[in-house]
Amino acid sequence: MKEKINHLSGCVDAFKGQIHKDILVKPGNNGPSIAAHKSHLSASSVIFKFMLDSDGCKAPPGHTITLEELSYLELHALREFLYRGVLPKETLEKHVYALSVAADKYEIKFLQKYCEHHMLGSLNMSNALEHLEISDTQKAYPHLKVAAMSFIVKNVESIVFTPKFDAFAVKNPHLALQITRASVTASNKKKKRRV
């Protein structure tokens, strides 16, 4: 364990000190670029490896790639996670949806598991619909989809009779239909048990 901590502390030092940076990563909202290491990005994601090994990225140090789907703060959180393997709780809570999308898009397996674990542990009345939506759009979160759907069905009356659900249903009619069907099925099972 001590060796692992020493090894990872070297990565953190490289992250903080921006030692031997050789690429800039730009957010999609025209914010400032963030320095990174091609080798570390490549080791974290097969998609990054493909991007950086392509002819377009075999450029001198300081070359820039853009991750359109991330804001500056989201990109900063992604880079911090890639170097440290963990994020402060408040950072994760603030950016979990953007990070889960990036984790899925760039096939960052550990970040996918990290985000799903956080979302499963934080599932509640105020975020169940968002968790269901993200699990439906990202292929890496099947456990989250089951848990979110089950939570919503158990709390269906408190969730579906809200303005938040109305907006959700307009944006995600297929999920609203799944919620309706799952709720009816659950209700029918309860009635059969009583008989």
Residue frames as qw, qx, qy, qz and C-alpha x, y, z in Angstrom:
[[0.000, 0.886, 0.463, 0.000, 0.00, 0.00, 0.00],
 [0.325, -0.766, 0.102, 0.544, 2.86, 2.38, 0.84],
 [0.385, -0.110, 0.600, 0.693, 4.37, 1.82, -2.61],
 [0.176, 0.637, 0.672, 0.336, 1.01, 2.52, -4.24],
 [0.155, -0.925, -0.255, 0.236, 0.68, 5.78, -2.29],
 [0.384, -0.558, 0.337, 0.653, 4.22, 6.81, -3.29],
 [0.341, 0.200, 0.694, 0.601, 3.48, 6.03, -6.92],
 [0.057, 0.782, 0.583, 0.213, 0.21, 7.95, -6.94],
 [0.271, -0.842, -0.100, 0.456, 1.75, 10.90, -5.09],
 [0.374, -0.237, 0.483, 0.755, 4.14, 11.24, -8.05],
 [0.148, 0.517, 0.688, 0.488, 1.12, 11.51, -10.35],
 [0.179, -0.888, -0.404, 0.126, -0.41, 14.12, -8.06],
 [0.383, -0.616, 0.162, 0.669, 2.86, 16.09, -8.05],
 [0.290, 0.086, 0.615, 0.728, 2.91, 16.00, -11.86],
 [0.004, -0.723, -0.649, -0.237, -0.73, 17.12, -11.87],
 [0.272, -0.881, -0.238, 0.306, -0.19, 20.02, -9.46],
 [0.356, -0.619, 0.299, 0.633, 3.14, 21.15, -10.83],
 [0.678, 0.700, 0.069, -0.213, 2.25, 20.55, -14.47],
 [0.395, -0.570, 0.633, 0.343, 5.65, 18.88, -14.89],
 [0.201, -0.168, 0.817, 0.514, 6.57, 18.02, -18.51],
 [0.544, 0.553, 0.453, -0.439, 3.13, 18.88, -19.84],
 [0.242, -0.174, 0.685, 0.665, 2.92, 18.19, -23.54],
 [0.033, -0.450, -0.719, -0.528, -0.68, 18.88, -24.53],
 [0.218, 0.056, 0.297, -0.928, -3.40, 21.40, -23.82],
 [0.022, -0.440, -0.890, -0.120, -7.00, 20.34, -23.40],
 [0.142, -0.066, -0.028, -0.987, -9.62, 22.97, -24.17],
 [0.294, 0.387, 0.765, -0.423, -13.21, 22.98, -22.92],
 [0.263, 0.496, 0.704, 0.435, -16.09, 23.43, -25.34],
 [0.052, -0.909, -0.405, 0.083, -17.21, 26.78, -23.92],
 [0.437, 0.730, -0.083, 0.518, -14.08, 28.67, -25.05],
 [0.580, -0.807, 0.111, 0.019, -12.66, 28.72, -21.52],
 [0.010, 0.784, -0.618, -0.061, -8.92, 28.56, -20.93],
 [0.816, 0.233, -0.528, -0.032, -7.01, 25.44, -21.90],
 [0.719, -0.596, 0.330, -0.135, -5.68, 23.06, -19.25],
 [0.250, 0.615, -0.746, -0.049, -2.23, 21.47, -19.43],
 [0.928, -0.154, 0.259, -0.218, -2.01, 17.67, -19.40],
 [0.232, -0.481, 0.806, 0.257, 0.23, 14.77, -20.37],
 [0.665, 0.275, -0.469, -0.512, -0.49, 12.79, -23.53],
 [0.369, 0.166, -0.909, 0.102, 0.84, 9.61, -21.95],
 [0.162, 0.100, 0.753, -0.630, -1.45, 9.92, -18.93],
 [0.602, 0.293, 0.047, -0.742, -4.52, 10.68, -21.04],
 [0.600, 0.302, -0.662, -0.332, -3.69, 7.71, -23.30],
 [0.205, 0.090, -0.929, 0.294, -3.27, 5.39, -20.32],
 [0.307, 0.158, 0.570, -0.746, -6.65, 6.48, -18.92],
 [0.641, 0.494, 0.323, -0.490, -8.76, 5.95, -22.04],
 [0.591, 0.119, 0.668, 0.436, -8.56, 3.96, -25.26],
 [0.336, 0.851, 0.382, 0.131, -10.45, 6.78, -26.96],
 [0.145, -0.941, 0.218, 0.213, -7.89, 9.36, -25.82],
 [0.578, -0.341, 0.622, 0.403, -5.13, 6.97, -26.95],
 [0.551, 0.482, 0.595, 0.332, -6.70, 6.73, -30.39],
 [0.144, 0.974, 0.172, 0.011, -7.17, 10.51, -30.59],
 [0.284, -0.865, 0.346, 0.225, -3.61, 11.24, -29.49],
 [0.606, -0.195, 0.667, 0.387, -2.02, 8.56, -31.67],
 [0.577, 0.695, 0.420, 0.087, -3.78, 9.85, -34.78],
 [0.568, 0.303, 0.166, 0.747, -1.81, 11.89, -37.30],
 [0.063, -0.825, -0.218, -0.517, -3.68, 15.03, -36.28],
 [0.573, -0.814, 0.037, -0.091, -2.27, 14.90, -32.75],
 [0.836, -0.097, 0.041, 0.539, 1.33, 13.98, -33.52],
 [0.180, 0.892, 0.039, 0.412, 2.19, 17.58, -32.95],
 [0.388, 0.354, -0.497, 0.691, 4.82, 19.40, -30.95],
 [0.289, -0.387, -0.685, 0.546, 4.35, 20.01, -27.21],
 [0.103, 0.316, 0.193, -0.923, 1.58, 22.46, -26.47],
 [0.219, -0.175, -0.723, -0.632, -0.80, 21.08, -29.09],
 [0.400, 0.026, 0.439, -0.804, -4.46, 21.51, -28.14],
 [0.179, -0.288, -0.889, -0.308, -7.42, 19.13, -28.27],
 [0.380, -0.185, 0.120, -0.898, -10.96, 20.24, -27.49],
 [0.069, -0.279, -0.948, 0.138, -13.50, 18.31, -25.44],
 [0.177, -0.342, -0.346, -0.856, -16.67, 20.05, -26.65],
 [0.557, -0.527, -0.584, -0.267, -19.05, 18.54, -24.11],
 [0.611, -0.462, -0.429, 0.478, -17.22, 19.87, -21.04],
 [0.060, -0.976, -0.011, -0.207, -17.08, 23.32, -19.47],
 [0.280, 0.658, -0.545, 0.437, -13.82, 24.57, -17.97],
 [0.472, -0.466, 0.557, -0.499, -14.76, 23.45, -14.43],
 [0.958, 0.049, 0.166, -0.228, -15.96, 20.04, -15.66],
 [0.754, 0.530, -0.329, 0.207, -12.76, 19.58, -17.65],
 [0.007, -0.641, 0.595, -0.486, -10.70, 20.56, -14.62],
 [0.744, -0.282, 0.444, -0.412, -12.60, 17.96, -12.53],
 [0.957, 0.282, -0.050, -0.055, -12.00, 15.31, -15.21],
 [0.515, 0.614, -0.486, 0.347, -8.28, 16.02, -15.30],
 [0.316, -0.555, 0.579, -0.507, -8.11, 15.98, -11.50],
 [0.906, -0.097, 0.284, -0.299, -9.84, 12.59, -11.43],
 [0.866, 0.442, -0.222, 0.076, -7.54, 11.15, -14.10],
 [0.343, 0.599, -0.557, 0.460, -4.48, 12.10, -12.08],
 [0.265, -0.398, 0.624, -0.618, -5.74, 11.40, -8.56],
 [0.338, -0.124, -0.925, -0.123, -8.35, 8.65, -9.03],
 [0.220, -0.599, -0.692, 0.337, -10.69, 10.45, -6.65],
 [0.037, 0.556, 0.178, 0.811, -12.52, 13.77, -6.37],
 [0.089, 0.022, 0.552, -0.828, -13.65, 15.88, -3.43],
 [0.169, 0.461, 0.857, -0.156, -17.28, 15.06, -2.65],
 [0.217, 0.734, 0.252, -0.592, -18.56, 18.55, -3.50],
 [0.121, 0.489, -0.572, -0.648, -16.78, 18.53, -6.87],
 [0.042, 0.081, 0.969, 0.230, -18.21, 15.12, -7.73],
 [0.189, 0.587, 0.707, -0.347, -21.73, 16.12, -6.70],
 [0.194, 0.708, -0.013, -0.679, -21.55, 19.28, -8.79],
 [0.309, 0.566, -0.558, -0.523, -20.20, 17.61, -11.94],
 [0.530, -0.082, 0.842, -0.061, -21.30, 13.96, -11.72],
 [0.701, 0.561, 0.394, -0.196, -23.59, 14.12, -14.76],
 [0.407, 0.841, -0.319, -0.159, -21.01, 15.80, -17.01],
 [0.176, -0.564, 0.807, 0.015, -18.31, 13.43, -15.78],
 [0.664, 0.102, 0.729, -0.134, -20.50, 10.39, -16.37],
 [0.669, 0.714, 0.108, -0.176, -21.14, 11.53, -19.95],
 [0.216, 0.803, -0.552, -0.064, -17.40, 12.07, -20.50],
 [0.450, -0.354, 0.815, -0.087, -16.59, 8.72, -18.87],
 [0.750, 0.351, 0.544, -0.133, -18.98, 6.98, -21.25],
 [0.550, 0.820, -0.072, -0.140, -17.87, 8.90, -24.36],
 [0.234, 0.759, -0.604, 0.066, -14.14, 8.39, -23.73],
 [0.914, -0.066, -0.399, -0.036, -14.53, 4.90, -22.21],
 [0.072, 0.515, -0.631, 0.575, -12.88, 5.77, -18.90],
 [0.644, -0.262, -0.707, -0.127, -14.00, 2.62, -17.09],
 [0.404, -0.217, -0.625, 0.631, -12.89, 3.57, -13.58],
 [0.131, 0.040, 0.115, -0.984, -14.64, 6.94, -13.82],
 [0.548, -0.214, -0.544, -0.598, -17.81, 5.21, -15.06],
 [0.611, -0.315, -0.707, 0.168, -17.82, 2.98, -11.97],
 [0.258, -0.128, -0.411, 0.865, -16.94, 5.93, -9.73],
 [0.296, -0.081, -0.122, -0.944, -19.84, 8.03, -11.05],
 [0.630, -0.264, -0.609, -0.405, -22.32, 5.15, -10.93],
 [0.521, -0.248, -0.688, 0.441, -21.32, 4.30, -7.37],
 [0.043, -0.088, -0.277, 0.956, -21.84, 7.92, -6.33],
 [0.442, -0.119, -0.301, -0.836, -25.21, 8.17, -8.08],
 [0.626, -0.269, -0.722, -0.119, -26.43, 4.89, -6.56],
 [0.440, -0.252, -0.606, 0.613, -25.45, 6.11, -3.11],
 [0.008, 0.178, 0.177, -0.968, -27.07, 9.51, -3.53],
 [0.185, -0.353, -0.735, -0.549, -30.38, 8.44, -5.09],
 [0.026, 0.367, 0.618, -0.695, -33.24, 10.48, -3.58],
 [0.310, 0.724, 0.589, -0.183, -36.49, 12.25, -4.39],
 [0.119, 0.872, -0.065, -0.471, -34.80, 15.31, -5.86],
 [0.057, 0.620, -0.644, -0.445, -32.43, 13.51, -8.25],
 [0.637, 0.078, 0.766, -0.039, -34.13, 10.21, -9.16],
 [0.644, 0.708, 0.253, -0.141, -35.41, 11.50, -12.51],
 [0.208, 0.859, -0.447, -0.140, -31.98, 12.89, -13.46],
 [0.391, -0.403, 0.827, 0.039, -30.34, 9.62, -12.47],
 [0.705, 0.342, 0.616, -0.080, -32.84, 7.68, -14.59],
 [0.513, 0.843, -0.009, -0.163, -32.27, 10.00, -17.54],
 [0.034, 0.767, -0.630, -0.118, -28.47, 9.75, -17.40],
 [0.516, -0.193, 0.835, -0.010, -28.62, 5.96, -16.99],
 [0.704, 0.528, 0.455, -0.135, -30.85, 5.76, -20.05],
 [0.456, 0.872, -0.151, -0.099, -28.57, 7.85, -22.25],
 [0.040, 0.697, -0.715, 0.037, -25.28, 6.28, -21.14],
 [0.841, 0.099, -0.492, -0.201, -24.69, 2.60, -21.83],
 [0.425, 0.304, -0.729, 0.441, -22.42, 2.07, -18.83],
 [0.211, -0.204, 0.549, -0.783, -25.02, 2.44, -16.05],
 [0.528, -0.231, -0.707, -0.409, -27.46, -0.52, -16.13],
 [0.402, -0.327, -0.739, 0.430, -27.50, -0.92, -12.32],
 [0.010, 0.197, 0.222, -0.955, -28.32, 2.75, -11.90],
 [0.399, -0.096, -0.455, -0.790, -31.25, 2.49, -14.32],
 [0.542, -0.320, -0.773, -0.076, -32.77, -0.40, -12.39],
 [0.336, -0.325, -0.575, 0.671, -32.26, 1.32, -9.04],
 [0.101, 0.110, 0.002, -0.989, -33.62, 4.68, -10.23],
 [0.471, -0.192, -0.580, -0.636, -36.69, 3.09, -11.84],
 [0.521, -0.351, -0.762, 0.160, -37.39, 1.05, -8.71],
 [0.205, -0.262, -0.412, 0.848, -37.02, 4.14, -6.50],
 [0.248, 0.005, -0.213, -0.945, -39.36, 6.17, -8.71],
 [0.528, -0.268, -0.702, -0.395, -41.98, 3.40, -8.77],
 [0.447, -0.356, -0.703, 0.424, -41.86, 3.13, -4.96],
 [0.116, -0.481, -0.288, 0.820, -42.34, 6.90, -4.67],
 [0.240, 0.381, 0.645, 0.617, -44.46, 7.39, -7.78],
 [0.088, -0.853, -0.505, -0.096, -47.12, 9.66, -6.32],
 [0.374, -0.795, -0.012, 0.477, -44.57, 12.02, -4.78],
 [0.397, -0.285, 0.489, 0.722, -42.59, 12.21, -8.01],
 [0.253, 0.354, 0.707, 0.557, -45.07, 12.20, -10.92],
 [0.047, -0.866, -0.489, -0.094, -47.33, 14.93, -9.60],
 [0.381, -0.672, 0.037, 0.634, -44.63, 17.59, -9.78],
 [0.405, 0.870, -0.101, -0.261, -43.64, 20.23, -12.35],
 [0.189, -0.613, 0.730, 0.236, -40.24, 18.54, -12.50],
 [0.531, 0.112, 0.836, 0.079, -41.85, 15.32, -13.74],
 [0.525, 0.760, 0.307, -0.231, -43.91, 17.27, -16.31],
 [0.196, 0.846, -0.419, -0.264, -40.71, 18.70, -17.81],
 [0.352, -0.356, 0.858, 0.118, -39.02, 15.29, -17.60],
 [0.614, 0.351, 0.700, -0.097, -41.94, 13.59, -19.41],
 [0.485, 0.837, 0.017, -0.254, -41.86, 16.10, -22.26],
 [0.084, 0.760, -0.624, -0.164, -38.12, 15.56, -22.71],
 [0.001, -0.272, 0.962, 0.008, -38.22, 11.78, -22.12],
 [0.737, -0.018, -0.041, -0.674, -41.60, 10.38, -23.17],
 [0.750, 0.134, -0.644, -0.067, -40.24, 6.84, -23.49],
 [0.269, 0.115, -0.756, 0.585, -39.06, 6.92, -19.86],
 [0.438, -0.067, 0.290, -0.848, -42.35, 8.41, -18.67],
 [0.811, 0.055, -0.353, -0.463, -44.09, 5.49, -20.39],
 [0.599, 0.136, -0.751, 0.244, -41.73, 3.00, -18.73],
 [0.053, -0.126, 0.607, -0.783, -42.46, 4.60, -15.33],
 [0.650, -0.024, 0.026, -0.759, -46.20, 4.35, -15.96],
 [0.815, 0.091, -0.525, -0.229, -46.01, 0.70, -16.99],
 [0.441, 0.154, -0.754, 0.462, -43.72, -0.23, -14.10],
 [0.250, -0.129, 0.453, -0.846, -46.03, 1.58, -11.64],
 [0.773, -0.004, -0.145, -0.617, -49.12, -0.22, -12.94],
 [0.740, 0.136, -0.658, 0.038, -47.33, -3.57, -12.77],
 [0.209, 0.159, -0.703, 0.661, -46.20, -2.88, -9.20],
 [0.472, -0.095, 0.249, -0.840, -49.71, -1.79, -8.22],
 [0.825, 0.038, -0.368, -0.427, -51.24, -4.95, -9.72],
 [0.577, 0.144, -0.749, 0.293, -48.75, -7.13, -7.80],
 [0.084, -0.140, 0.578, -0.799, -49.72, -5.42, -4.55],
 [0.677, -0.037, 0.001, -0.735, -53.42, -6.02, -5.26],
 [0.798, 0.096, -0.573, -0.162, -52.81, -9.73, -5.95],
 [0.343, 0.170, -0.757, 0.529, -50.92, -10.12, -2.67],
 [0.334, -0.116, 0.399, -0.846, -53.86, -8.65, -0.75],
 [0.762, 0.012, -0.255, -0.595, -56.34, -11.08, -2.29]]
